[in-house]
């Protein structure tokens, strides 16, 4: 058996943890630069706010219905996610973190009452973090997704649903619309509707030859999984082959110094992720882009080869800035930039060169910096050329960094 644990309306729930007056109030969270809606509470959904809604077009609806609007606070959401996932990891020897707000747990070999086990998970996560979760338990990952949807749909289930009999499986699949099946997608849903497939159960009844022909082996695995035959395996986290940090600016930049500060910050963030997976890089790509709505639009990128593998922010940034120097043009209105680290080697497998290598002192320095930044807040220790503000975006409705900045934690007054 497997479990899919999904945080309910995660971004909205994170905001509610630190402001209980928001409970049962409609909430929306906006994308970078407060552009469009990327998350909604159930109350906001009920008021007709669609996903991806441009914020400026819905301002009147927000005011009329007293919808609470927040800028995306990704540092808060990321930290809360890590706390939830750490708690859940104790309930299974194998956890697959699927996204920021959901994970699969392998329950095979765990001899427990699954409902009681799920309720215990839910109670502990809620008590320790304040985040409500829904849990679906079933013999396959695809059926876990179905069970999880049912658990969140029907309050009487108390957030936990188990598909452990053939009767429950068939009943669940007949209830679920084909467009809501995990992994189907809009294009396949349209194709399936055209041949009369309306529910997940209808899909499981299709000939395997048809599914293989029109939906490839991926669709066939999904069909078998929905039939209760484990076909989609738990996945080990893979090391990334490239790491990017890109941002659209809150305003237009014209000077080289402004862009250099941004590229330095982006490089530092990417290098930190590089070290976290014990990798070193041999190339860095830098790009800059002017405002595409102006007549003087300009966009360019360059890949800079580093003469030795390194994970040092100091060394990588040196080559990134040399790349920026090559592509920067004066008198342009820059609106976007980014840095991408590429061409990785594992730290443990790297064979040092006889003449040209990364500075060995940097490894220990980076280790100390990462440890302090993790303990006391992201980018507490940074390069002198970096601004204190990591992400310069328009975030007019940003909540506090309640868990990642000591200066913004909640104060309790007695």
DOZARO-61533 format. One record per residue (C-alpha): residue number from 1; residue in one letter; x, y, z. Coordinates in pm, whole numbers. Example, Ala and Ser with C-alpha at 12.3 -4.5 7.8 and 13.67 -1.06 7.14 Angstrom:
2
<node k="1" r="A" px="1230" py="-450" pz="780"/>
<node k="2" r="S" px="1367" py="-106" pz="714"/>
END
This chain:
414
<node k="1" r="X" px="0" py="0" pz="0"/>
<node k="2" r="X" px="99" py="358" pz="-65"/>
<node k="3" r="X" px="-14" py="693" pz="71"/>
<node k="4" r="X" px="-38" py="1029" pz="-101"/>
<node k="5" r="X" px="-26" py="1314" pz="146"/>
<node k="6" r="X" px="-134" py="1652" pz="9"/>
<node k="7" r="X" px="-143" py="1983" pz="198"/>
<node k="8" r="X" px="-481" py="2152" pz="168"/>
<node k="9" r="X" px="-464" py="2486" pz="-20"/>
<node k="10" r="X" px="-102" py="2500" pz="88"/>
<node k="11" r="X" px="-6" py="2862" pz="20"/>
<node k="12" r="X" px="-327" py="2991" pz="179"/>
<node k="13" r="X" px="-282" py="2753" pz="473"/>
<node k="14" r="X" px="71" py="2886" pz="533"/>
<node k="15" r="X" px="-65" py="3239" pz="557"/>
<node k="16" r="X" px="-337" py="3127" pz="798"/>
<node k="17" r="X" px="-93" py="2955" pz="1035"/>
<node k="18" r="X" px="44" py="3291" pz="1145"/>
<node k="19" r="X" px="-280" py="3488" pz="1121"/>
<node k="20" r="X" px="-577" py="3284" pz="1250"/>
<node k="21" r="X" px="-816" py="3571" pz="1164"/>
<node k="22" r="X" px="-780" py="3451" pz="805"/>
<node k="23" r="X" px="-949" py="3119" pz="883"/>
<node k="24" r="X" px="-1261" py="3069" pz="671"/>
<node k="25" r="X" px="-1184" py="3389" pz="479"/>
<node k="26" r="X" px="-1127" py="3392" pz="101"/>
<node k="27" r="X" px="-754" py="3412" pz="18"/>
<node k="28" r="X" px="-559" py="3438" pz="-306"/>
<node k="29" r="X" px="-182" py="3432" pz="-356"/>
<node k="30" r="X" px="-24" py="3613" pz="-651"/>
<node k="31" r="X" px="269" py="3517" pz="-874"/>
<node k="32" r="X" px="603" py="3697" pz="-902"/>
<node k="33" r="X" px="558" py="4074" pz="-930"/>
<node k="34" r="X" px="197" py="4030" pz="-817"/>
<node k="35" r="X" px="90" py="3934" pz="-1167"/>
<node k="36" r="X" px="-174" py="3664" pz="-1150"/>
<node k="37" r="X" px="-343" py="3423" pz="-909"/>
<node k="38" r="X" px="-142" py="3107" pz="-842"/>
<node k="39" r="X" px="-327" py="2979" pz="-534"/>
<node k="40" r="X" px="-678" py="3009" pz="-390"/>
<node k="41" r="X" px="-852" py="2903" pz="-75"/>
<node k="42" r="X" px="-1178" py="2710" pz="-110"/>
<node k="43" r="X" px="-1367" py="3027" pz="-20"/>
<node k="44" r="X" px="-1200" py="3218" pz="-305"/>
<node k="45" r="X" px="-1276" py="2937" pz="-547"/>
<node k="46" r="X" px="-1641" py="2950" pz="-445"/>
<node k="47" r="X" px="-1648" py="3322" pz="-530"/>
<node k="48" r="X" px="-1543" py="3245" pz="-887"/>
<node k="49" r="X" px="-1175" py="3339" pz="-882"/>
<node k="50" r="X" px="-1007" py="3122" pz="-1151"/>
<node k="51" r="X" px="-651" py="2997" pz="-1140"/>
<node k="52" r="X" px="-423" py="3226" pz="-1338"/>
<node k="53" r="X" px="-657" py="3523" pz="-1309"/>
<node k="54" r="X" px="-474" py="3853" pz="-1380"/>
<node k="55" r="X" px="-476" py="4043" pz="-1051"/>
<node k="56" r="X" px="-554" py="4381" pz="-1206"/>
<node k="57" r="X" px="-864" py="4243" pz="-1378"/>
<node k="58" r="X" px="-1004" py="4102" pz="-1054"/>
<node k="59" r="X" px="-927" py="4393" pz="-819"/>
<node k="60" r="X" px="-1294" py="4493" pz="-803"/>
<node k="61" r="X" px="-1402" py="4137" pz="-720"/>
<node k="62" r="X" px="-1133" py="4117" pz="-452"/>
<node k="63" r="X" px="-1254" py="4439" pz="-288"/>
<node k="64" r="X" px="-1623" py="4361" pz="-321"/>
<node k="65" r="X" px="-1587" py="4021" pz="-150"/>
<node k="66" r="X" px="-1313" py="4120" pz="96"/>
<node k="67" r="X" px="-1076" py="3864" pz="-55"/>
<node k="68" r="X" px="-740" py="3873" pz="121"/>
<node k="69" r="X" px="-461" py="3910" pz="-134"/>
<node k="70" r="X" px="-99" py="3808" pz="-70"/>
<node k="71" r="X" px="222" py="3829" pz="-267"/>
<node k="72" r="X" px="391" py="3489" pz="-300"/>
<node k="73" r="X" px="612" py="3433" pz="5"/>
<node k="74" r="X" px="819" py="3144" pz="-130"/>
<node k="75" r="X" px="1073" py="3150" pz="152"/>
<node k="76" r="X" px="791" py="3091" pz="400"/>
<node k="77" r="X" px="619" py="2827" pz="186"/>
<node k="78" r="X" px="945" py="2641" pz="125"/>
<node k="79" r="X" px="1032" py="2632" pz="493"/>
<node k="80" r="X" px="683" py="2515" pz="594"/>
<node k="81" r="X" px="698" py="2246" pz="325"/>
<node k="82" r="X" px="1028" py="2117" pz="462"/>
<node k="83" r="X" px="879" py="2096" pz="811"/>
<node k="84" r="X" px="577" py="1900" pz="688"/>
<node k="85" r="X" px="790" py="1662" pz="479"/>
<node k="86" r="X" px="1028" py="1598" pz="769"/>
<node k="87" r="X" px="737" py="1496" pz="990"/>
<node k="88" r="X" px="593" py="1264" pz="726"/>
<node k="89" r="X" px="929" py="1099" pz="659"/>
<node k="90" r="X" px="904" py="930" pz="999"/>
<node k="91" r="X" px="596" py="736" pz="883"/>
<node k="92" r="X" px="768" py="547" pz="601"/>
<node k="93" r="X" px="1116" py="420" pz="516"/>
<node k="94" r="X" px="1071" py="556" pz="163"/>
<node k="95" r="X" px="929" py="899" pz="81"/>
<node k="96" r="X" px="896" py="1052" pz="-263"/>
<node k="97" r="X" px="848" py="1429" pz="-244"/>
<node k="98" r="X" px="635" py="1495" pz="-549"/>
<node k="99" r="X" px="592" py="1872" pz="-516"/>
<node k="100" r="X" px="616" py="2148" pz="-258"/>
<node k="101" r="X" px="288" py="2040" pz="-100"/>
<node k="102" r="X" px="258" py="1666" pz="-158"/>
<node k="103" r="X" px="450" py="1342" pz="-123"/>
<node k="104" r="X" px="408" py="968" pz="-163"/>
<node k="105" r="X" px="485" py="730" pz="123"/>
<node k="106" r="X" px="561" py="360" pz="72"/>
<node k="107" r="X" px="361" py="173" pz="338"/>
<node k="108" r="X" px="449" py="-177" pz="221"/>
<node k="109" r="X" px="563" py="-390" pz="512"/>
<node k="110" r="X" px="413" py="-154" pz="772"/>
<node k="111" r="X" px="157" py="-358" pz="965"/>
<node k="112" r="X" px="-89" py="-99" pz="1093"/>
<node k="113" r="X" px="-453" py="2" pz="1078"/>
<node k="114" r="X" px="-420" py="234" pz="777"/>
<node k="115" r="X" px="-703" py="464" pz="877"/>
<node k="116" r="X" px="-566" py="513" pz="1227"/>
<node k="117" r="X" px="-220" py="560" pz="1079"/>
<node k="118" r="X" px="-349" py="828" pz="842"/>
<node k="119" r="X" px="-540" py="1008" pz="1117"/>
<node k="120" r="X" px="-228" py="1006" pz="1333"/>
<node k="121" r="X" px="-25" py="1163" pz="1049"/>
<node k="122" r="X" px="-289" py="1427" pz="998"/>
<node k="123" r="X" px="-311" py="1510" pz="1367"/>
<node k="124" r="X" px="66" py="1540" pz="1411"/>
<node k="125" r="X" px="123" py="1759" pz="1104"/>
<node k="126" r="X" px="-164" py="1988" pz="1206"/>
<node k="127" r="X" px="-42" py="2011" pz="1566"/>
<node k="128" r="X" px="324" py="2068" pz="1482"/>
<node k="129" r="X" px="284" py="2300" pz="1181"/>
<node k="130" r="X" px="-77" py="2415" pz="1164"/>
<node k="131" r="X" px="-107" py="2285" pz="807"/>
<node k="132" r="X" px="-415" py="2068" pz="728"/>
<node k="133" r="X" px="-348" py="1770" pz="503"/>
<node k="134" r="X" px="-548" py="1514" pz="308"/>
<node k="135" r="X" px="-438" py="1151" pz="281"/>
<node k="136" r="X" px="-525" py="890" pz="21"/>
<node k="137" r="X" px="-414" py="531" pz="78"/>
<node k="138" r="X" px="-433" py="263" pz="-191"/>
<node k="139" r="X" px="-236" py="-25" pz="-350"/>
<node k="140" r="X" px="-102" py="196" pz="-635"/>
<node k="141" r="X" px="13" py="555" pz="-674"/>
<node k="142" r="X" px="-261" py="648" pz="-923"/>
<node k="143" r="X" px="-530" py="510" pz="-693"/>
<node k="144" r="X" px="-371" py="707" pz="-406"/>
<node k="145" r="X" px="-435" py="1021" pz="-606"/>
<node k="146" r="X" px="-798" py="922" pz="-647"/>
<node k="147" r="X" px="-834" py="838" pz="-278"/>
<node k="148" r="X" px="-676" py="1168" pz="-180"/>
<node k="149" r="X" px="-923" py="1363" pz="-392"/>
<node k="150" r="X" px="-1210" py="1181" pz="-225"/>
<node k="151" r="X" px="-1062" py="1242" pz="122"/>
<node k="152" r="X" px="-1059" py="1618" pz="59"/>
<node k="153" r="X" px="-1399" py="1624" pz="-110"/>
<node k="154" r="X" px="-1605" py="1462" pz="165"/>
<node k="155" r="X" px="-1565" py="1614" pz="517"/>
<node k="156" r="X" px="-1714" py="1308" pz="689"/>
<node k="157" r="X" px="-1397" py="1114" pz="598"/>
<node k="158" r="X" px="-1191" py="1342" pz="826"/>
<node k="159" r="X" px="-926" py="1391" pz="561"/>
<node k="160" r="X" px="-838" py="1023" pz="515"/>
<node k="161" r="X" px="-971" py="777" pz="259"/>
<node k="162" r="X" px="-855" py="424" pz="182"/>
<node k="163" r="X" px="-916" py="223" pz="-132"/>
<node k="164" r="X" px="-849" py="-131" pz="-13"/>
<node k="165" r="X" px="-1121" py="-335" pz="-183"/>
<node k="166" r="X" px="-1230" py="-389" pz="-542"/>
<node k="167" r="X" px="-1571" py="-244" pz="-458"/>
<node k="168" r="X" px="-1415" py="80" pz="-334"/>
<node k="169" r="X" px="-1188" py="100" pz="-637"/>
<node k="170" r="X" px="-1470" py="69" pz="-888"/>
<node k="171" r="X" px="-1693" py="312" pz="-696"/>
<node k="172" r="X" px="-1414" py="571" pz="-680"/>
<node k="173" r="X" px="-1327" py="542" pz="-1050"/>
<node k="174" r="X" px="-1690" py="572" pz="-1158"/>
<node k="175" r="X" px="-1715" py="891" pz="-949"/>
<node k="176" r="X" px="-1401" py="1056" pz="-1092"/>
<node k="177" r="X" px="-1423" py="1247" pz="-1420"/>
<node k="178" r="X" px="-1157" py="1146" pz="-1672"/>
<node k="179" r="X" px="-1026" py="1505" pz="-1690"/>
<node k="180" r="X" px="-942" py="1490" pz="-1318"/>
<node k="181" r="X" px="-730" py="1176" pz="-1342"/>
<node k="182" r="X" px="-365" py="1225" pz="-1249"/>
<node k="183" r="X" px="-150" py="1236" pz="-1562"/>
<node k="184" r="X" px="-429" py="1250" pz="-1823"/>
<node k="185" r="X" px="-393" py="1614" pz="-1922"/>
<node k="186" r="X" px="-620" py="1832" pz="-2133"/>
<node k="187" r="X" px="-522" py="1688" pz="-2470"/>
<node k="188" r="X" px="-575" py="1325" pz="-2371"/>
<node k="189" r="X" px="-898" py="1412" pz="-2190"/>
<node k="190" r="X" px="-1035" py="1567" pz="-2508"/>
<node k="191" r="X" px="-934" py="1258" pz="-2706"/>
<node k="192" r="X" px="-1098" py="1026" pz="-2453"/>
<node k="193" r="X" px="-1420" py="1229" pz="-2437"/>
<node k="194" r="X" px="-1446" py="1198" pz="-2815"/>
<node k="195" r="X" px="-1468" py="817" pz="-2792"/>
<node k="196" r="X" px="-1716" py="819" pz="-2505"/>
<node k="197" r="X" px="-1478" py="785" pz="-2211"/>
<node k="198" r="X" px="-1620" py="1006" pz="-1936"/>
<node k="199" r="X" px="-1489" py="857" pz="-1613"/>
<node k="200" r="X" px="-1171" py="700" pz="-1481"/>
<node k="201" r="X" px="-1353" py="368" pz="-1477"/>
<node k="202" r="X" px="-1435" py="399" pz="-1849"/>
<node k="203" r="X" px="-1064" py="450" pz="-1912"/>
<node k="204" r="X" px="-970" py="130" pz="-1729"/>
<node k="205" r="X" px="-1213" py="-63" pz="-1950"/>
<node k="206" r="X" px="-1045" py="45" pz="-2276"/>
<node k="207" r="X" px="-844" py="-219" pz="-2467"/>
<node k="208" r="X" px="-477" py="-201" pz="-2374"/>
<node k="209" r="X" px="-386" py="-197" pz="-2744"/>
<node k="210" r="X" px="-580" py="128" pz="-2794"/>
<node k="211" r="X" px="-420" py="293" pz="-2490"/>
<node k="212" r="X" px="-72" py="187" pz="-2601"/>
<node k="213" r="X" px="-130" py="316" pz="-2954"/>
<node k="214" r="X" px="-277" py="655" pz="-2867"/>
<node k="215" r="X" px="-131" py="724" pz="-2520"/>
<node k="216" r="X" px="200" py="535" pz="-2537"/>
<node k="217" r="X" px="347" py="318" pz="-2262"/>
<node k="218" r="X" px="297" py="602" pz="-2012"/>
<node k="219" r="X" px="-79" py="586" pz="-2058"/>
<node k="220" r="X" px="-73" py="207" pz="-2035"/>
<node k="221" r="X" px="110" py="222" pz="-1702"/>
<node k="222" r="X" px="-150" py="466" pz="-1575"/>
<node k="223" r="X" px="-434" py="239" pz="-1686"/>
<node k="224" r="X" px="-281" py="-60" pz="-1507"/>
<node k="225" r="X" px="-221" py="149" pz="-1196"/>
<node k="226" r="X" px="-588" py="249" pz="-1192"/>
<node k="227" r="X" px="-681" py="-117" pz="-1229"/>
<node k="228" r="X" px="-492" py="-184" pz="-906"/>
<node k="229" r="X" px="-182" py="-332" pz="-1070"/>
<node k="230" r="X" px="126" py="-143" pz="-942"/>
<node k="231" r="X" px="291" py="-3" pz="-1255"/>
<node k="232" r="X" px="413" py="344" pz="-1156"/>
<node k="233" r="X" px="707" py="300" pz="-922"/>
<node k="234" r="X" px="826" py="522" pz="-642"/>
<node k="235" r="X" px="1103" py="744" pz="-774"/>
<node k="236" r="X" px="1436" py="824" pz="-616"/>
<node k="237" r="X" px="1524" py="1193" pz="-624"/>
<node k="238" r="X" px="1755" py="1256" pz="-917"/>
<node k="239" r="X" px="2035" py="1505" pz="-923"/>
<node k="240" r="X" px="1959" py="1797" pz="-1148"/>
<node k="241" r="X" px="2167" py="1835" pz="-1461"/>
<node k="242" r="X" px="2138" py="2213" pz="-1459"/>
<node k="243" r="X" px="2039" py="2468" pz="-1198"/>
<node k="244" r="X" px="1886" py="2803" pz="-1292"/>
<node k="245" r="X" px="1785" py="3115" pz="-1106"/>
<node k="246" r="X" px="1604" py="3374" pz="-1317"/>
<node k="247" r="X" px="1382" py="3665" pz="-1227"/>
<node k="248" r="X" px="1181" py="3944" pz="-1382"/>
<node k="249" r="X" px="1271" py="4270" pz="-1210"/>
<node k="250" r="X" px="1029" py="4496" pz="-1024"/>
<node k="251" r="X" px="1157" py="4786" pz="-1237"/>
<node k="252" r="X" px="1379" py="4844" pz="-1536"/>
<node k="253" r="X" px="1757" py="4846" pz="-1481"/>
<node k="254" r="X" px="1998" py="5043" pz="-1698"/>
<node k="255" r="X" px="2336" py="5030" pz="-1525"/>
<node k="256" r="X" px="2594" py="4752" pz="-1533"/>
<node k="257" r="X" px="2628" py="4764" pz="-1153"/>
<node k="258" r="X" px="2259" py="4689" pz="-1105"/>
<node k="259" r="X" px="2274" py="4388" pz="-1335"/>
<node k="260" r="X" px="2600" py="4271" pz="-1181"/>
<node k="261" r="X" px="2436" py="4265" pz="-838"/>
<node k="262" r="X" px="2144" py="4062" pz="-971"/>
<node k="263" r="X" px="2365" py="3811" pz="-1154"/>
<node k="264" r="X" px="2582" py="3776" pz="-844"/>
<node k="265" r="X" px="2276" py="3701" pz="-633"/>
<node k="266" r="X" px="2137" py="3452" pz="-885"/>
<node k="267" r="X" px="2474" py="3278" pz="-910"/>
<node k="268" r="X" px="2498" py="3253" pz="-530"/>
<node k="269" r="X" px="2153" py="3095" pz="-505"/>
<node k="270" r="X" px="2229" py="2845" pz="-781"/>
<node k="271" r="X" px="2569" py="2758" pz="-632"/>
<node k="272" r="X" px="2407" py="2685" pz="-296"/>
<node k="273" r="X" px="2171" py="2437" pz="-464"/>
<node k="274" r="X" px="2468" py="2290" pz="-653"/>
<node k="275" r="X" px="2651" py="2217" pz="-328"/>
<node k="276" r="X" px="2339" py="2069" pz="-169"/>
<node k="277" r="X" px="2345" py="1786" pz="-425"/>
<node k="278" r="X" px="2724" py="1742" pz="-396"/>
<node k="279" r="X" px="2797" py="1855" pz="-748"/>
<node k="280" r="X" px="3046" py="2083" pz="-917"/>
<node k="281" r="X" px="2994" py="2271" pz="-1243"/>
<node k="282" r="X" px="3217" py="2342" pz="-1542"/>
<node k="283" r="X" px="3005" py="2599" pz="-1726"/>
<node k="284" r="X" px="2782" py="2893" pz="-1638"/>
<node k="285" r="X" px="2532" py="3056" pz="-1869"/>
<node k="286" r="X" px="2423" py="3418" pz="-1817"/>
<node k="287" r="X" px="2137" py="3590" pz="-1995"/>
<node k="288" r="X" px="1989" py="3941" pz="-1987"/>
<node k="289" r="X" px="1675" py="4068" pz="-2150"/>
<node k="290" r="X" px="1548" py="4421" pz="-2203"/>
<node k="291" r="X" px="1184" py="4522" pz="-2189"/>
<node k="292" r="X" px="1033" py="4342" pz="-2488"/>
<node k="293" r="X" px="759" py="4605" pz="-2520"/>
<node k="294" r="X" px="1007" py="4879" pz="-2606"/>
<node k="295" r="X" px="1143" py="4956" pz="-2950"/>
<node k="296" r="X" px="1501" py="4909" pz="-2829"/>
<node k="297" r="X" px="1443" py="4548" pz="-2724"/>
<node k="298" r="X" px="1764" py="4354" pz="-2669"/>
<node k="299" r="X" px="1826" py="4002" pz="-2545"/>
<node k="300" r="X" px="2147" py="3802" pz="-2527"/>
<node k="301" r="X" px="2315" py="3513" pz="-2347"/>
<node k="302" r="X" px="2660" py="3363" pz="-2319"/>
<node k="303" r="X" px="2800" py="3035" pz="-2190"/>
<node k="304" r="X" px="3131" py="3070" pz="-2007"/>
<node k="305" r="X" px="3355" py="2768" pz="-1964"/>
<node k="306" r="X" px="3514" py="2735" pz="-1621"/>
<node k="307" r="X" px="3865" py="2586" pz="-1650"/>
<node k="308" r="X" px="3808" py="2354" pz="-1354"/>
<node k="309" r="X" px="3502" py="2200" pz="-1184"/>
<node k="310" r="X" px="3392" py="2406" pz="-884"/>
<node k="311" r="X" px="3104" py="2465" pz="-646"/>
<node k="312" r="X" px="3250" py="2781" pz="-497"/>
<node k="313" r="X" px="3022" py="3083" pz="-522"/>
<node k="314" r="X" px="3331" py="3304" pz="-538"/>
<node k="315" r="X" px="3476" py="3124" pz="-838"/>
<node k="316" r="X" px="3153" py="3067" pz="-1028"/>
<node k="317" r="X" px="3050" py="3429" pz="-983"/>
<node k="318" r="X" px="3382" py="3551" pz="-1124"/>
<node k="319" r="X" px="3313" py="3373" pz="-1453"/>
<node k="320" r="X" px="2945" py="3470" pz="-1453"/>
<node k="321" r="X" px="3033" py="3838" pz="-1430"/>
<node k="322" r="X" px="3289" py="3799" pz="-1708"/>
<node k="323" r="X" px="3003" py="3665" pz="-1920"/>
<node k="324" r="X" px="2778" py="3956" pz="-1824"/>
<node k="325" r="X" px="3054" py="4196" pz="-1932"/>
<node k="326" r="X" px="3050" py="4038" pz="-2278"/>
<node k="327" r="X" px="2677" py="4078" pz="-2342"/>
<node k="328" r="X" px="2590" py="4399" pz="-2155"/>
<node k="329" r="X" px="2492" py="4693" pz="-2376"/>
<node k="330" r="X" px="2456" py="5049" pz="-2252"/>
<node k="331" r="X" px="2136" py="5254" pz="-2274"/>
<node k="332" r="X" px="1906" py="4951" pz="-2261"/>
<node k="333" r="X" px="1612" py="4902" pz="-2023"/>
<node k="334" r="X" px="1672" py="4560" pz="-1872"/>
<node k="335" r="X" px="1374" py="4380" pz="-1723"/>
<node k="336" r="X" px="1491" py="4021" pz="-1678"/>
<node k="337" r="X" px="1811" py="3823" pz="-1617"/>
<node k="338" r="X" px="1933" py="3487" pz="-1496"/>
<node k="339" r="X" px="2221" py="3249" pz="-1436"/>
<node k="340" r="X" px="2231" py="2876" pz="-1513"/>
<node k="341" r="X" px="2494" py="2632" pz="-1391"/>
<node k="342" r="X" px="2567" py="2340" pz="-1627"/>
<node k="343" r="X" px="2800" py="2051" pz="-1706"/>
<node k="344" r="X" px="2808" py="1888" pz="-1363"/>
<node k="345" r="X" px="3043" py="1635" pz="-1205"/>
<node k="346" r="X" px="2993" py="1463" pz="-871"/>
<node k="347" r="X" px="3214" py="1600" pz="-596"/>
<node k="348" r="X" px="3315" py="1250" pz="-485"/>
<node k="349" r="X" px="3410" py="1141" pz="-836"/>
<node k="350" r="X" px="3616" py="1442" pz="-937"/>
<node k="351" r="X" px="3981" py="1378" pz="-1011"/>
<node k="352" r="X" px="4188" py="1692" pz="-942"/>
<node k="353" r="X" px="4404" py="1827" pz="-1223"/>
<node k="354" r="X" px="4778" py="1846" pz="-1178"/>
<node k="355" r="X" px="4796" py="2221" pz="-1245"/>
<node k="356" r="X" px="4452" py="2389" pz="-1244"/>
<node k="357" r="X" px="4195" py="2330" pz="-968"/>
<node k="358" r="X" px="3937" py="2501" pz="-752"/>
<node k="359" r="X" px="4083" py="2671" pz="-447"/>
<node k="360" r="X" px="4073" py="2399" pz="-177"/>
<node k="361" r="X" px="4008" py="2658" pz="94"/>
<node k="362" r="X" px="3679" py="2752" pz="-68"/>
<node k="363" r="X" px="3516" py="2414" pz="3"/>
<node k="364" r="X" px="3535" py="2461" pz="381"/>
<node k="365" r="X" px="3435" py="2826" pz="352"/>
<node k="366" r="X" px="3125" py="2740" pz="148"/>
<node k="367" r="X" px="3035" py="2465" pz="394"/>
<node k="368" r="X" px="3040" py="2711" pz="684"/>
<node k="369" r="X" px="2843" py="2973" pz="490"/>
<node k="370" r="X" px="2574" py="2720" pz="389"/>
<node k="371" r="X" px="2543" py="2597" pz="747"/>
<node k="372" r="X" px="2501" py="2947" pz="888"/>
<node k="373" r="X" px="2256" py="3052" pz="616"/>
<node k="374" r="X" px="2048" py="2742" pz="676"/>
<node k="375" r="X" px="2042" py="2800" pz="1050"/>
<node k="376" r="X" px="1987" py="3176" pz="1063"/>
<node k="377" r="X" px="1818" py="3262" pz="735"/>
<node k="378" r="X" px="1881" py="3247" pz="362"/>
<node k="379" r="X" px="2166" py="3473" pz="242"/>
<node k="380" r="X" px="2253" py="3594" pz="591"/>
<node k="381" r="X" px="2616" py="3569" pz="475"/>
<node k="382" r="X" px="2659" py="3686" pz="119"/>
<node k="383" r="X" px="2912" py="3840" pz="-116"/>
<node k="384" r="X" px="2986" py="4207" pz="-65"/>
<node k="385" r="X" px="2851" py="4288" pz="-410"/>
<node k="386" r="X" px="2509" py="4144" pz="-323"/>
<node k="387" r="X" px="2215" py="4349" pz="-203"/>
<node k="388" r="X" px="2047" py="4249" pz="121"/>
<node k="389" r="X" px="1725" py="4182" pz="-71"/>
<node k="390" r="X" px="1756" py="3848" pz="-251"/>
<node k="391" r="X" px="1459" py="3877" pz="-486"/>
<node k="392" r="X" px="1378" py="4225" pz="-609"/>
<node k="393" r="X" px="1021" py="4195" pz="-723"/>
<node k="394" r="X" px="704" py="4390" pz="-677"/>
<node k="395" r="X" px="558" py="4229" pz="-366"/>
<node k="396" r="X" px="324" py="4489" pz="-227"/>
<node k="397" r="X" px="124" py="4238" pz="-23"/>
<node k="398" r="X" px="405" py="4023" pz="115"/>
<node k="399" r="X" px="357" py="3863" pz="456"/>
<node k="400" r="X" px="642" py="3833" pz="706"/>
<node k="401" r="X" px="920" py="3575" pz="688"/>
<node k="402" r="X" px="781" py="3421" pz="1006"/>
<node k="403" r="X" px="1012" py="3119" pz="1013"/>
<node k="404" r="X" px="1322" py="3223" pz="817"/>
<node k="405" r="X" px="1411" py="3569" pz="952"/>
<node k="406" r="X" px="1475" py="3620" pz="1322"/>
<node k="407" r="X" px="1365" py="3982" pz="1288"/>
<node k="408" r="X" px="1021" py="3883" pz="1161"/>
<node k="409" r="X" px="918" py="3602" pz="1396"/>
<node k="410" r="X" px="592" py="3644" pz="1586"/>
<node k="411" r="X" px="622" py="3830" pz="1913"/>
<node k="412" r="X" px="413" py="3695" pz="2199"/>
<node k="413" r="X" px="305" py="3960" pz="2448"/>
<node k="414" r="X" px="192" py="3857" pz="2795"/>
END
